[in-house]
Amino acid sequence: MTTSPHRPPRSRAPRIGLLGSYGGYNVGDEAILQCVLGCLRGHRPGARLIVFSRDAEHTRAHQPMADEVVAWEGVPQKQVTDVLAGLDLLVLGGGGILYDGEARRYLKLVRAAQLRGVRTFAYAVGAGPLHESDDREAVRTVLADMDEVVVRDQESRLVLEEVGVERDLVVTADPALLLPPEPFTVEMMRQEGVPAHARLVGMSVREPGRAAEKLDEGDYHALLADVADFLVRRLDAHVVFMPMERHDVRHAHAVLSRMTAPDRGRILHSAYTPGQVLGLMSHLDLVVGMRLHFLIFAAVSGLPVLPLPYAGKVFDFARRLGAPALVGVAREQVGLLLAEVDRLWDEFPQRRVDLGARVRELRELAGETCARCGLLLDDMDRRADRAGDPRTEAAQGEGATAAVEGEDPAGPAEGASPAGAAQAAPGPGDPGGSDAPRGPAEDAAVPAPHGLHLLEAGPEDGAVRSGGAGQEA
């Protein structure tokens, strides 16, 4: 951790920033943001919660617990660093954000906050793959100076240890395990063409990734179509394809077009909140899928779950859930895949109690991340009380620090606007209405690491450049 002498007074409510893959690109990421906001609001009801978003307008419209939303891609650097300088705490994550090409971008902002004396906390982050030297160096150096690093699974801890992170790493679970459901009504089902009183199987498909790296895309889609047709015949079911981000829609259409019973399949086309997607799970009987948060929502709802792992995070979740997890999928193994679906359905009544116990344990671990963040906030308050009002020190030290860093470190970014009035988040496990899912359910500033080009003051027209579309949480 690094500190500087120009911290703002703590006699006011804390200003807490949240940085992650936020902005509506992925339902899982938005679920994480909602849960982290709820955690912080529960610990500090009067705090000013500031979200750094990749699509500020979307976040303002869909995250009412955020008091302020700041765009951080394609905007002048000073606009971002000004906001960072005014924070008391920057929360990184959660979700899978420490991976090749993206880790260094997020950690630029974390390092800029550290250099300005802001406390930093990694909130159940996911890591990997990390092969690029710049990303690895950024991870090693910036994480070493964070107040605490919490990862969401063992896979992430192993990745960070392999990179060379030498510090305590706490393993908990994904924040979205604590998402409160919202009703998904019969009228909403009717508008989507989903029968309200039929047996329903949810499916989540995405690009193949490592789950089917030996298949071309056509064979991959045909394989999943075979699974969907089997579910129709075996269970007399309708299949509901549930896109978790917009790119999933194309793959769902490709699978549906290869089914022999396409009339028994439906693709959700409207945009839904994470809570509504979770609420829809209460209408399903079984799920098969790839997206991590689709599987998390199903498990929390007490459904039989067959993961089709495409990444380590899904393998790890399947293991912790005690669910079957195939090591990739291949066209010639379609029989084995169908047999696994069949066995899952037949054995689930005996497994339901075990699933419930495992989900409760995971939810407790997810709550531990929130508790640890609260302990850090308590520690910040105690230190502020011991230090007294730092206004005098700030006035004395601000000029020298600004001269070193080349910019005025204080003040909110121009154009950052509130996202709506803050409201208290429902507590973990709140039922959320009659359609709730069923079942179980100190410190000198340190130099920038190699390859981590810090967000320093530059020309007013300098901008933080946008990277790729990102990766699912």
C-alpha positions in Angstrom: 0.0 0.0 0.0 1.2 3.5 -0.7 0.1 6.8 0.9 0.5 10.4 0.2 0.1 13.4 2.5 -2.8 15.0 0.6 -5.7 12.7 1.7 -9.0 14.4 2.1 -10.6 14.7 5.6 -12.4 11.6 6.8 -14.9 13.6 8.8 -17.2 13.1 5.8 -18.7 9.9 4.3 -16.1 7.9 2.4 -15.8 8.1 -1.4 -15.4 4.6 -2.7 -14.6 3.7 -6.3 -15.5 0.5 -8.1 -13.5 -0.7 -11.1 -14.4 -3.7 -13.2 -15.8 -4.8 -16.6 -18.9 -2.8 -16.1 -21.2 -1.2 -18.6 -23.7 -3.8 -19.8 -21.5 -6.0 -21.8 -22.2 -9.1 -19.8 -25.1 -10.1 -17.4 -22.6 -11.8 -15.1 -20.5 -8.6 -14.7 -23.6 -6.6 -14.0 -24.7 -9.1 -11.4 -21.3 -8.7 -9.7 -21.5 -4.9 -9.8 -24.9 -5.0 -8.2 -23.7 -7.3 -5.4 -20.6 -5.3 -4.7 -22.6 -2.1 -4.6 -25.0 -3.7 -2.2 -22.2 -4.8 0.0 -20.6 -1.4 0.2 -24.0 0.3 0.8 -24.6 -2.1 3.6 -21.3 -1.3 5.3 -21.4 2.5 4.7 -25.0 3.7 3.9 -23.8 7.2 3.5 -20.8 6.5 1.3 -20.5 8.0 -2.1 -20.2 5.1 -4.5 -18.5 5.9 -7.8 -18.4 3.3 -10.6 -15.8 3.5 -13.3 -17.7 2.1 -16.3 -16.9 1.2 -19.9 -20.4 2.5 -20.8 -21.3 5.2 -18.4 -24.8 5.8 -19.8 -25.8 2.1 -19.4 -24.5 2.0 -15.8 -26.3 5.2 -14.9 -29.5 3.7 -16.3 -29.2 0.3 -14.7 -27.3 0.6 -11.4 -29.4 2.9 -9.2 -27.1 2.3 -6.1 -24.2 4.1 -7.9 -24.1 7.7 -6.9 -21.7 8.7 -9.7 -20.5 7.0 -12.8 -17.2 7.9 -14.6 -16.3 6.8 -18.1 -12.7 5.6 -18.2 -12.2 4.5 -21.8 -11.6 7.0 -24.6 -11.7 10.0 -22.3 -9.0 12.5 -21.2 -6.7 11.0 -18.6 -7.0 13.9 -16.2 -10.7 13.3 -16.0 -10.1 9.9 -14.6 -7.1 10.7 -12.4 -8.9 13.6 -10.8 -11.7 11.3 -9.6 -9.2 8.7 -8.4 -7.4 11.3 -6.4 -10.5 12.1 -4.4 -11.3 8.5 -3.4 -10.7 7.0 0.0 -10.9 3.4 -1.4 -10.8 1.8 -4.8 -12.4 -1.6 -5.1 -11.1 -3.7 -8.0 -13.5 -6.3 -9.4 -14.9 -8.7 -8.9 -15.0 -11.0 -11.8 -12.4 -12.2 -14.3 -10.5 -9.1 -15.2 -6.8 -10.1 -14.7 -6.1 -11.7 -18.0 -3.9 -11.1 -21.0 -4.4 -7.7 -22.7 -6.8 -6.4 -20.0 -5.0 -6.8 -16.7 -2.5 -4.0 -17.4 -5.4 -1.7 -18.3 -7.2 -2.1 -15.1 -4.0 -2.1 -13.0 -3.0 1.3 -14.5 -5.9 2.8 -12.7 -5.2 0.8 -9.5 -1.5 2.0 -9.5 -2.6 5.6 -10.2 -4.9 5.4 -7.2 -2.1 3.9 -5.0 0.3 6.7 -6.0 -2.3 9.1 -4.7 -2.6 7.5 -1.4 -5.9 5.7 -2.1 -6.4 2.3 -0.3 -7.1 -0.6 -2.7 -9.0 -3.8 -2.3 -9.3 -6.7 -4.9 -12.9 -8.0 -4.5 -13.1 -11.7 -5.4 -11.3 -11.2 -8.7 -10.6 -13.9 -11.3 -7.3 -14.4 -13.0 -6.0 -16.0 -16.1 -4.8 -16.7 -18.6 -1.7 -14.6 -18.0 1.1 -15.1 -20.4 2.0 -11.6 -21.6 5.0 -10.2 -19.9 3.6 -6.7 -19.4 0.4 -8.1 -17.8 2.4 -10.5 -15.6 4.7 -7.7 -14.4 1.8 -5.4 -13.7 0.0 -8.1 -11.7 3.1 -8.9 -9.6 3.8 -5.3 -8.8 0.4 -3.7 -8.3 -1.1 -6.6 -6.3 1.8 -6.6 -4.0 0.8 -3.1 -2.8 -2.9 -3.6 -2.4 -4.4 -3.7 1.1 -5.9 -7.1 0.4 -6.3 -9.4 -2.5 -9.3 -11.8 -2.5 -9.8 -14.2 -5.4 -12.9 -16.1 -6.3 -11.5 -19.5 -6.9 -8.5 -21.8 -6.6 -7.7 -21.5 -10.3 -7.1 -17.8 -9.9 -4.9 -18.3 -6.9 -2.8 -20.8 -8.8 -2.5 -18.5 -11.8 -1.3 -15.6 -9.6 1.2 -17.7 -7.7 2.6 -18.9 -11.0 2.9 -15.3 -12.2 5.0 -14.7 -9.1 2.6 -12.8 -6.7 4.2 -13.2 -3.3 1.6 -12.2 -0.8 -1.4 -13.7 1.0 -4.3 -14.5 -1.4 -7.7 -15.2 0.2 -10.0 -17.6 -1.8 -13.7 -17.0 -1.4 -16.4 -17.3 -4.1 -18.1 -15.3 -6.8 -20.0 -12.2 -5.6 -23.0 -13.0 -7.8 -23.9 -16.0 -5.6 -25.6 -13.4 -3.3 -27.6 -11.7 -6.1 -31.3 -11.2 -5.0 -33.8 -12.5 -7.6 -36.4 -10.4 -9.4 -39.7 -11.8 -10.7 -39.8 -13.2 -14.3 -43.5 -13.2 -14.8 -45.8 -15.4 -16.9 -46.5 -12.4 -19.1 -42.7 -12.0 -19.8 -42.6 -15.6 -20.7 -45.6 -15.2 -23.1 -43.9 -12.3 -24.8 -40.8 -14.5 -25.4 -42.9 -17.4 -26.7 -41.9 -19.6 -23.8 -44.7 -21.9 -22.6 -45.5 -21.2 -18.9 -46.6 -24.7 -17.9 -44.3 -27.0 -19.9 -41.1 -28.7 -18.8 -38.3 -26.2 -19.6 -34.5 -26.7 -20.0 -32.2 -23.7 -20.1 -29.2 -23.6 -22.3 -26.3 -21.2 -22.4 -24.0 -21.3 -25.5 -21.1 -19.0 -26.5 -18.1 -19.2 -28.8 -16.4 -22.6 -28.3 -13.2 -21.4 -26.7 -11.2 -24.2 -25.0 -14.4 -26.3 -24.5 -14.4 -27.4 -28.2 -11.0 -26.3 -29.5 -10.8 -29.4 -31.8 -14.1 -28.7 -33.4 -14.9 -26.3 -36.2 -17.7 -24.0 -35.4 -20.3 -25.9 -37.5 -19.6 -29.2 -35.8 -19.7 -27.4 -32.4 -23.1 -26.0 -33.1 -24.3 -29.4 -34.4 -23.1 -31.1 -31.2 -25.1 -28.7 -29.0 -28.1 -29.1 -31.3 -27.9 -32.9 -30.7 -27.9 -32.2 -26.9 -31.0 -29.9 -27.3 -32.8 -32.5 -29.4 -32.1 -35.2 -26.8 -33.5 -33.0 -24.1 -36.7 -32.4 -26.1 -37.1 -36.2 -26.7 -36.0 -37.5 -23.3 -37.8 -35.0 -21.1 -40.6 -33.9 -23.5 -39.1 -30.4 -22.8 -38.9 -27.0 -24.5 -35.3 -25.6 -24.7 -34.8 -21.9 -23.7 -31.6 -20.4 -24.9 -30.5 -17.7 -22.5 -27.8 -15.3 -23.9 -25.6 -13.8 -21.2 -24.1 -11.3 -23.6 -24.9 -10.1 -27.1 -22.5 -12.4 -28.9 -24.2 -15.4 -27.5 -27.3 -14.7 -29.6 -25.6 -15.7 -32.9 -24.4 -19.0 -31.5 -27.9 -19.7 -30.0 -29.4 -19.1 -33.5 -26.8 -21.4 -35.1 -27.6 -24.2 -32.6 -31.4 -23.8 -33.0 -31.1 -23.9 -36.8 -29.4 -27.3 -36.6 -32.0 -28.9 -34.3 -34.4 -31.4 -35.7 -37.1 -30.0 -33.4 -36.5 -26.2 -33.7 -40.2 -25.5 -32.9 -39.3 -26.7 -29.3 -36.6 -24.1 -28.9 -36.8 -20.4 -28.0 -34.1 -17.7 -27.8 -34.6 -14.8 -25.3 -34.3 -11.6 -27.3 -35.3 -8.9 -24.8 -32.8 -7.4 -22.4 -33.2 -8.4 -18.8 -31.6 -7.4 -15.5 -29.4 -10.0 -13.8 -32.1 -10.4 -11.1 -34.7 -11.2 -13.8 -32.4 -13.8 -15.4 -32.0 -15.3 -12.0 -35.8 -15.1 -11.5 -36.4 -17.0 -14.7 -34.5 -20.0 -13.2 -37.5 -20.6 -11.0 -39.4 -21.7 -14.1 -36.8 -24.2 -15.4 -36.2 -27.9 -14.6 -32.6 -28.4 -15.7 -29.8 -26.4 -17.3 -26.9 -27.2 -19.6 -24.4 -24.5 -20.4 -21.1 -22.7 -20.6 -21.4 -19.3 -19.1 -20.2 -19.2 -15.5 -23.0 -16.9 -14.2 -25.7 -18.9 -16.0 -24.5 -21.9 -14.0 -24.2 -19.9 -10.8 -27.8 -18.7 -11.1 -29.0 -22.3 -11.8 -27.1 -23.7 -8.8 -28.5 -21.0 -6.5 -32.0 -21.9 -7.7 -31.5 -25.6 -6.8 -31.5 -26.9 -10.4 -29.6 -29.9 -11.8 -26.6 -28.4 -13.6 -24.5 -29.8 -16.4 -21.5 -27.4 -17.1 -19.8 -27.5 -20.4 -16.5 -26.0 -19.3 -14.6 -23.7 -21.6 -12.3 -22.1 -19.0 -10.7 -22.9 -15.7 -13.2 -20.9 -13.8 -16.0 -23.1 -15.0 -14.1 -26.3 -14.1 -13.4 -24.9 -10.7 -17.1 -24.0 -10.1 -18.2 -27.4 -11.3 -15.8 -29.1 -8.9 -16.9 -27.0 -6.0 -20.5 -27.7 -6.9 -19.9 -31.5 -7.2 -21.4 -31.3 -10.7 -20.2 -33.4 -13.6 -17.7 -31.5 -15.7 -16.6 -32.8 -19.1 -13.1 -32.1 -20.1 -14.0 -30.4 -23.4 -16.5 -31.7 -26.0 -15.8 -33.5 -29.2 -18.2 -34.6 -32.0 -17.4 -38.3 -31.6 -18.2 -38.0 -27.8 -21.8 -36.9 -28.3 -23.0 -40.2 -26.8 -21.0 -39.7 -23.6 -22.4 -36.2 -23.3 -26.0 -37.4 -23.8 -25.4 -40.1 -21.2 -24.2 -37.5 -18.7 -27.3 -35.5 -19.2 -29.4 -38.6 -18.8 -27.6 -39.6 -15.6 -27.8 -36.0 -14.2 -31.6 -36.0 -14.6 -32.1 -39.5 -13.0 -29.8 -38.9 -10.1 -30.7 -35.4 -9.2 -33.3 -36.2 -6.6 -30.6 -38.0 -4.5 -28.1 -35.2 -5.1 -30.4 -32.3 -4.2 -29.5 -32.1 -0.5 -25.7 -32.3 -1.3 -26.1 -29.5 -3.9 -28.0 -27.3 -1.3 -25.2 -27.8 1.2 -22.5 -26.9 -1.3 -24.3 -23.8 -2.5 -24.8 -22.6 1.1 -21.1 -23.0 1.7 -20.3 -21.0 -1.5 -22.7 -18.2 -0.5 -21.0 -18.0 2.9 -17.7 -17.6 1.2 -19.1 -14.9 -1.1 -20.3 -13.1 2.0 -16.7 -13.3 3.5 -15.4 -11.1 0.8 -18.0 -8.4 1.7 -17.1 -8.8 5.4 -13.3 -8.4 4.6 -14.0 -5.2 2.7 -16.0 -3.9 5.7 -13.1 -4.6 8.0 -10.9 -2.6 5.7 -13.3 0.3 5.9 -13.4 0.0 9.7 -9.6 0.1 9.7 -9.6 3.2 7.6 -12.0 4.9 10.0 -9.8 4.0 13.0 -6.7 5.4 11.3 -8.5 8.6 10.4 -9.7 9.0 14.0 -6.1 8.6 15.3 -4.6 10.9 12.7 -7.2 13.7 13.3 -8.2 16.2 10.7 -5.6 16.1 7.9 -6.7 19.4 6.2 -3.5 21.2 7.4 -1.2 18.5 6.1 -3.1 18.4 2.9 -2.6 22.1 2.3 1.1 21.7 3.0 1.8 18.6 1.0 -0.5 19.1 -2.0 1.7 21.4 -4.0 4.8 19.2 -3.7 2.9 16.1 -4.7 1.2 17.7 -7.6 4.5 18.9 -8.8 5.9 15.4 -8.7 2.9 13.9 -10.4 2.4 16.7 -12.9 -1.2 17.4 -12.1 -3.8 18.6 -9.6 -4.7 15.5 -7.8 -8.0 16.6 -6.3 -11.5 17.2 -7.5 -14.2 15.2 -9.3 -14.0 14.7 -13.0 -15.8 17.0 -15.2 -18.9 15.4 -16.8 -19.2 12.7 -14.2 -22.9 12.6 -13.3 -24.9 10.8 -10.7 -26.7 7.6 -11.6 -29.7 8.1 -9.4 -30.4 8.2 -5.7 -28.7 5.5 -3.7 -30.8 2.8 -2.1 -30.2 0.0 0.3 -29.4 -3.3 -1.3 -31.4 -6.4 -0.3 -29.5 -8.7 2.0 -28.0 -11.9 0.7 -30.6 -14.5 0.1 -33.6 -12.2 0.2 -36.4 -14.0 -1.7 -37.2 -11.1 -3.9 -40.9 -11.9 -4.4 -43.2 -14.7 -5.2 -41.2 -15.8 -8.3 -38.0 -16.3 -6.3 -35.9 -19.3 -7.4 -36.7 -22.5 -5.6 -34.4 -25.0 -3.9 -31.1 -24.6 -1.9 -30.6 -23.2 -2.4 3.3 2.7 5.6 4.5 3.8 3.0 6.3 5.6 0.3 5.0 5.9 -3.2 6.6 3.2 -5.3 7.7 3.5 -8.9 5.7 2.2 -11.8 6.5 -1.4 -12.7 8.0 -2.3 -16.1 5.3 -2.3 -18.8 2.7 -0.5 -16.6 2.4 2.9 -18.3 0.8 4.9 -15.6 -2.1 7.3 -15.9 -0.1 10.4 -15.5 -1.1 13.9 -16.3 -0.8 14.7 -19.9 -2.4 17.0 -22.5 -6.0 17.7 -22.0 -6.8 15.8 -25.2 -4.9 12.7 -24.1 -7.2 9.8 -23.6 -7.3 6.4 -22.0 -7.7 4.0 -24.9 -10.3 1.3 -25.1 -9.2 -2.3 -25.3 -11.1 -5.2 -26.6 -14.7 -6.2 -25.7 -13.4 -8.0 -22.6 -14.2 -11.4 -21.2 -17.0 -12.8 -19.2 -16.8 -12.3 -15.5 
